[in-house]
Amino acid sequence: MSTQDKSAQIARIQEQLKALIAERQRLELEIKEAERIKAEVQGLPPETEVYKSTGPVLYKTTIQEVLSGLDKYKEELQERVVVYQSQESALKAEVERIRRSVVVSSKPETDEA
């Protein structure tokens, strides 16, 4: 593979990495939002009527069900973040591997007489 091909491959991987990082950061923001909402719900008086939206339907639920749902949602998001972090590490390692191969292949041969 030529140096130009390797450079193009690095650029493609970096674009994938950029998209992956953006998605991971979006998920992390959702986790923080879920934590904020959970704190607000926990601060509600027990007799407060709570409603949950599922698509176009709004239905009455309990505070405990809302908290449980938020915990489950947050856990799912955290699992996805871990997967994205693993993919990020793999892509970074691949970029580094390609860069090293470019450096090695571009070093001039030394002639010893």
TORMARZA-411189 format. One record per residue: x, y, z of N, C-alpha, C in turn. Coordinates in pm, 1 decimal, decimal comma, always signed. Example, Ala and Ser with C-alpha at 12.3 -4.5 7.8 and 13.67 -1.06 7.14 Angstrom:
(pt (+1319,0; -569,0; +780,0); (+1230,0; -450,0; +780,0); (+1320,0; -330,0; +780,0));
(pt (+1285,0; -225,0; +708,0); (+1367,0; -106,0; +714,0); (+1290,0; +3,0; +787,0));
END
This chain:
(pt (+85,3; -117,5; +0,0); (+0,0; +0,0; +0,0); (+89,7; +123,5; +0,0));
(pt (+60,1; +217,7; -86,5); (+143,0; +336,8; -98,3); (+118,7; +430,9; +19,7));
(pt (+210,7; +522,3; +36,6); (+198,9; +621,8; +143,5); (+73,0; +705,2; +124,0));
(pt (+41,3; +735,4; -0,1); (-79,2; +814,1; -29,6); (-204,8; +736,5; +9,6));
(pt (-207,0; +606,5; -20,2); (-321,0; +522,5; +18,4); (-334,8; +515,9; +170,1));
(pt (-221,1; +504,2; +237,2); (-223,4; +498,2; +383,5); (-272,8; +629,5; +442,5));
(pt (-232,3; +739,6; +382,0); (-278,4; +870,8; +428,5); (-429,1; +884,5; +411,1));
(pt (-479,3; +836,7; +299,1); (-623,5; +840,6; +274,2); (-697,3; +751,7; +374,4));
(pt (-637,5; +636,1; +404,1); (-698,8; +545,1; +501,2); (-701,6; +609,6; +639,3));
(pt (-594,5; +676,3; +677,8); (-590,9; +747,0; +806,3); (-699,5; +853,8; +809,9));
(pt (-715,9; +927,1; +701,7); (-818,3; +1032,1; +695,9); (-958,0; +972,9; +713,2));
(pt (-984,4; +858,3; +648,7); (-1115,3; +793,4; +662,1); (-1139,4; +748,0; +806,5));
(pt (-1037,7; +688,8; +865,3); (-1051,4; +641,7; +1003,2); (-1072,1; +759,1; +1098,3));
(pt (-1002,4; +868,6; +1074,2); (-1019,0; +986,3; +1159,2); (-1159,8; +1044,0; +1147,3));
(pt (-1218,7; +1038,2; +1029,4); (-1357,6; +1082,9; +1012,8); (-1452,8; +992,5; +1091,5));
(pt (-1427,4; +860,8; +1084,7); (-1508,5; +766,8; +1162,6); (-1492,8; +795,1; +1311,6));
(pt (-1370,9; +821,4; +1351,7); (-1341,3; +850,5; +1491,7); (-1412,2; +977,7; +1537,0));
(pt (-1410,3; +1077,7; +1452,1); (-1476,6; +1204,9; +1483,5); (-1627,5; +1183,1; +1504,3));
(pt (-1689,8; +1106,3; +1416,3); (-1833,0; +1077,2; +1428,1); (-1862,0; +995,5; +1553,7));
(pt (-1776,4; +901,0; +1582,8); (-1792,2; +816,7; +1700,4); (-1781,6; +899,0; +1828,3));
(pt (-1685,2; +987,8; +1833,3); (-1666,7; +1074,4; +1950,2); (-1787,2; +1165,8; +1967,9));
(pt (-1837,6; +1220,4; +1859,2); (-1955,1; +1308,0; +1867,5); (-2075,7; +1230,9; +1922,5));
(pt (-2094,7; +1109,4; +1877,5); (-2207,0; +1028,3; +1926,0); (-2188,8; +992,4; +2073,7));
(pt (-2065,5; +958,5; +2112,2); (-2039,4; +926,4; +2253,4); (-2067,1; +1048,5; +2340,7));
(pt (-2025,4; +1164,1; +2296,0); (-2049,0; +1286,3; +2372,8); (-2198,4; +1316,8; +2383,4));
(pt (-2273,3; +1289,1; +2276,8); (-2418,3; +1309,0; +2280,4); (-2480,2; +1217,0; +2385,2));
(pt (-2435,6; +1091,6; +2388,4); (-2486,7; +996,9; +2486,9); (-2452,1; +1040,1; +2629,0));
(pt (-2331,4; +1091,0; +2647,6); (-2291,7; +1138,5; +2779,8); (-2378,2; +1255,1; +2825,1));
(pt (-2416,1; +1341,3; +2732,1); (-2507,3; +1451,4; +2765,2); (-2645,5; +1397,5; +2803,8));
(pt (-2691,6; +1294,8; +2734,5); (-2819,6; +1233,2; +2768,4); (-2815,1; +1171,5; +2908,0));
(pt (-2702,0; +1112,0; +2942,9); (-2686,6; +1054,8; +3077,1); (-2696,7; +1164,8; +3181,7));
(pt (-2629,9; +1276,6; +3159,2); (-2635,6; +1388,6; +3252,9); (-2778,2; +1443,2; +3264,4));
(pt (-2847,5; +1449,1; +3152,5); (-2986,5; +1496,1; +3153,6); (-3074,8; +1400,1; +3233,3));
(pt (-3054,0; +1269,6; +3215,3); (-3131,0; +1170,3; +3290,7); (-3102,8; +1183,4; +3440,2));
(pt (-2977,4; +1209,2; +3476,2); (-2942,3; +1228,8; +3616,7); (-3009,9; +1353,0; +3673,1));
(pt (-3013,8; +1459,7; +3593,8); (-3078,4; +1585,1; +3637,4); (-3228,2; +1563,4; +3658,7));
(pt (-3290,5; +1494,9; +3563,9); (-3434,5; +1467,3; +3574,8); (-3461,6; +1378,6; +3696,0));
(pt (-3377,0; +1279,4; +3716,7); (-3394,0; +1189,6; +3831,0); (-3387,3; +1268,5; +3962,2));
(pt (-3292,4; +1359,7; +3972,6); (-3279,5; +1441,2; +4093,8); (-3405,0; +1524,9; +4116,3));
(pt (-3460,3; +1578,9; +4008,1); (-3583,0; +1658,8; +4020,4); (-3701,0; +1572,5; +4064,1));
(pt (-3714,0; +1455,2; +4004,6); (-3824,5; +1365,1; +4038,5); (-3811,9; +1318,3; +4183,3));
(pt (-3689,8; +1289,6; +4227,3); (-3668,6; +1246,0; +4364,7); (-3708,0; +1354,2; +4464,9));
(pt (-3700,4; +1478,6; +4422,6); (-3735,3; +1589,7; +4510,1); (-3884,5; +1619,3; +4516,4));
(pt (-3963,1; +1547,6; +4438,1); (-4108,5; +1570,5; +4439,0); (-4172,9; +1509,9; +4563,0));
(pt (-4278,1; +1575,3; +4615,2); (-4352,6; +1514,4; +4725,3); (-4416,1; +1383,1; +4678,0));
(pt (-4425,0; +1282,6; +4766,8); (-4475,9; +1150,7; +4727,8); (-4617,6; +1152,5; +4667,8));
(pt (-4697,4; +1248,5; +4705,4); (-4835,9; +1252,4; +4656,3); (-4849,6; +1319,9; +4519,4));
(pt (-4740,2; +1365,2; +4461,6); (-4742,8; +1433,2; +4332,5); (-4785,0; +1337,1; +4222,1));
(pt (-4879,1; +1383,6; +4137,7); (-4918,5; +1304,4; +4021,8); (-4810,1; +1318,7; +3915,0));
(pt (-4767,4; +1205,9; +3860,7); (-4660,8; +1204,8; +3761,3); (-4714,6; +1138,5; +3635,0));
(pt (-4679,7; +1196,3; +3521,9); (-4722,7; +1142,3; +3393,3); (-4600,6; +1112,5; +3307,8));
(pt (-4615,7; +1010,4; +3227,0); (-4507,0; +969,5; +3138,6); (-4557,9; +970,7; +2994,8));
(pt (-4470,6; +1010,3; +2904,9); (-4504,7; +1016,3; +2763,5); (-4442,4; +896,8; +2692,0));
(pt (-4525,3; +825,9; +2617,0); (-4477,4; +718,7; +2530,8); (-4532,4; +748,5; +2392,0));
(pt (-4446,0; +802,9; +2308,9); (-4492,8; +845,5; +2177,0); (-4596,2; +955,4; +2194,7));
(pt (-4711,1; +942,0; +2128,7); (-4814,3; +1045,7; +2140,2); (-4905,0; +1027,1; +2262,6));
(pt (-4880,5; +922,4; +2342,6); (-4967,3; +890,3; +2455,8); (-4903,6; +937,5; +2586,2));
(pt (-4984,1; +1002,1; +2669,6); (-4942,6; +1047,4; +2801,3); (-5024,0; +970,0; +2903,3));
(pt (-4957,4; +904,0; +2998,5); (-5030,7; +825,7; +3096,7); (-4976,4; +849,1; +3236,8));
(pt (-5063,9; +829,0; +3334,3); (-5028,6; +848,8; +3474,4); (-4943,4; +730,9; +3521,2));
(pt (-4842,0; +761,4; +3600,5); (-4752,9; +658,8; +3653,4); (-4711,2; +698,7; +3794,6));
(pt (-4623,0; +622,7; +3853,4); (-4575,1; +655,3; +3987,8); (-4434,2; +712,1; +3979,9));
(pt (-4396,4; +781,1; +4085,8); (-4261,7; +836,1; +4092,4); (-4159,6; +722,5; +4085,4));
(pt (-4188,8; +612,9; +4154,9); (-4096,1; +499,7; +4156,3); (-4077,2; +440,6; +4015,9));
(pt (-4184,8; +431,6; +3939,3); (-4173,6; +380,3; +3802,5); (-4089,3; +473,0; +3715,8));
(pt (-4106,2; +603,3; +3735,5); (-4026,6; +700,2; +3659,5); (-3878,8; +685,5; +3696,0));
(pt (-3849,6; +674,6; +3824,9); (-3711,2; +659,9; +3869,4); (-3649,7; +530,5; +3816,3));
(pt (-3727,9; +423,8; +3820,7); (-3681,3; +294,9; +3769,9); (-3652,3; +304,3; +3619,7));
(pt (-3741,8; +367,6; +3546,6); (-3723,1; +385,6; +3402,7); (-3600,5; +469,8; +3370,8));
(pt (-3577,5; +573,6; +3450,4); (-3459,7; +657,5; +3429,7); (-3331,5; +579,4; +3457,7));
(pt (-3333,8; +496,9; +3562,0); (-3216,9; +415,0; +3593,3); (-3186,2; +318,6; +3478,6));
(pt (-3289,2; +255,3; +3427,5); (-3271,8; +160,2; +3317,0); (-3218,6; +232,2; +3192,2));
(pt (-3276,8; +346,7; +3160,8); (-3235,5; +425,4; +3045,5); (-3088,9; +467,0; +3059,5));
(pt (-3052,6; +515,6; +3177,6); (-2915,6; +559,2; +3203,5); (-2818,3; +441,5; +3189,3));
(pt (-2856,8; +325,3; +3239,0); (-2772,5; +206,3; +3228,9); (-2750,0; +167,5; +3082,5));
(pt (-2856,3; +172,7; +3002,4); (-2844,0; +141,3; +2860,0); (-2751,0; +239,5; +2789,9));
(pt (-2763,9; +366,5; +2824,0); (-2676,3; +467,5; +2764,5); (-2530,4; +444,4; +2804,2));
(pt (-2508,5; +410,6; +2930,3); (-2372,4; +387,1; +2977,7); (-2309,8; +266,4; +2907,2));
(pt (-2389,2; +164,1; +2881,7); (-2338,9; +47,1; +2808,9); (-2296,2; +86,6; +2667,7));
(pt (-2375,8; +170,6; +2603,9); (-2341,6; +216,2; +2469,1); (-2215,5; +302,5; +2470,3));
(pt (-2200,1; +384,9; +2574,3); (-2079,9; +468,0; +2586,7); (-1956,3; +379,0; +2596,4));
(pt (-1965,1; +271,8; +2674,3); (-1852,2; +178,9; +2688,3); (-1817,5; +117,1; +2553,0));
(pt (-1919,0; +79,2; +2475,8); (-1894,6; +22,1; +2342,4); (-1826,0; +125,8; +2254,1));
(pt (-1873,9; +250,5; +2257,2); (-1813,5; +355,4; +2175,1); (-1669,2; +382,0; +2218,5));
(pt (-1643,4; +380,6; +2348,5); (-1507,2; +401,9; +2396,4); (-1414,7; +291,4; +2345,7));
(pt (-1463,8; +169,3; +2344,8); (-1385,4; +56,5; +2294,4); (-1357,1; +73,7; +2145,2));
(pt (-1459,2; +114,9; +2070,4); (-1440,3; +136,9; +1926,5); (-1342,1; +251,7; +1901,4));
(pt (-1350,9; +356,9; +1983,7); (-1257,3; +468,9; +1971,4); (-1113,9; +420,9; +1990,9));
(pt (-1093,1; +340,6; +2094,5); (-958,5; +288,9; +2122,3); (-906,4; +206,4; +2004,7));
(pt (-992,9; +122,8; +1948,4); (-952,3; +39,2; +1835,9); (-916,2; +125,3; +1714,3));
(pt (-995,5; +228,1; +1687,1); (-966,0; +314,9; +1572,9); (-838,0; +393,8; +1595,5));
(pt (-817,6; +442,7; +1717,5); (-694,7; +516,6; +1748,2); (-572,8; +426,1; +1731,1));
(pt (-584,4; +302,8; +1776,5); (-474,6; +207,6; +1761,2); (-447,2; +180,1; +1613,6));
(pt (-552,1; +169,7; +1533,8); (-536,3; +145,6; +1390,2); (-466,3; +263,8; +1322,9));
(pt (-504,7; +385,6; +1358,5); (-439,1; +504,4; +1302,7); (-291,0; +502,5; +1339,6));
(pt (-263,0; +472,2; +1464,4); (-123,6; +469,5; +1509,1); (-44,0; +361,4; +1436,2));
(pt (-103,8; +245,1; +1415,8); (-38,4; +136,2; +1344,3); (-4,3; +178,4; +1200,7));
(pt (-100,5; +242,8; +1135,3); (-77,9; +287,7; +997,1); (+29,2; +396,1; +993,9));
(pt (+23,4; +489,0; +1088,1); (+125,3; +595,8; +1092,3); (+265,1; +537,8; +1110,0));
(pt (+277,1; +439,3; +1198,4); (+407,4; +376,5; +1219,8); (+456,7; +308,7; +1092,1));
(pt (+364,8; +244,5; +1019,3); (+405,8; +176,8; +895,7); (+447,3; +278,4; +789,9));
(pt (+386,5; +396,9; +791,6); (+425,9; +502,3; +697,2); (+565,4; +552,0; +732,8));
(pt (+590,6; +571,3; +861,6); (+721,7; +620,0; +905,5); (+829,3; +517,1; +872,4));
(pt (+801,4; +391,1; +899,1); (+898,7; +285,2; +872,4); (+925,9; +275,3; +722,4));
(pt (+820,9; +280,0; +641,3); (+840,0; +264,2; +497,0); (+901,5; +387,3; +432,5));
(pt (+894,4; +502,4; +499,5); (+950,9; +624,0; +439,9); (+1094,8; +651,0; +483,5));
(pt (+1146,5; +571,0; +578,0); (+1286,2; +588,5; +617,8); (+1376,3; +542,7; +505,4));
(pt (+1474,7; +623,7; +473,0); (+1567,2; +586,7; +363,6); (+1658,4; +473,0; +406,6));
(pt (+1687,7; +389,7; +310,9); (+1780,0; +278,7; +334,5); (+1920,9; +337,6; +344,3));
(pt (+1999,5; +288,4; +436,1); (+2137,9; +334,7; +447,1); (+2229,4; +233,5; +383,9));
(pt (+2318,6; +281,2; +301,1); (+2416,5; +193,6; +236,1); (+2546,3; +200,9; +314,7));
(pt (+2587,1; +87,8; +361,4); (+2714,3; +82,3; +432,5); (+2816,6; +19,8; +338,6));
(pt (+2925,0; +88,3; +316,9); (+3027,4; +39,2; +223,7); (+3142,0; -25,3; +292,5));
END
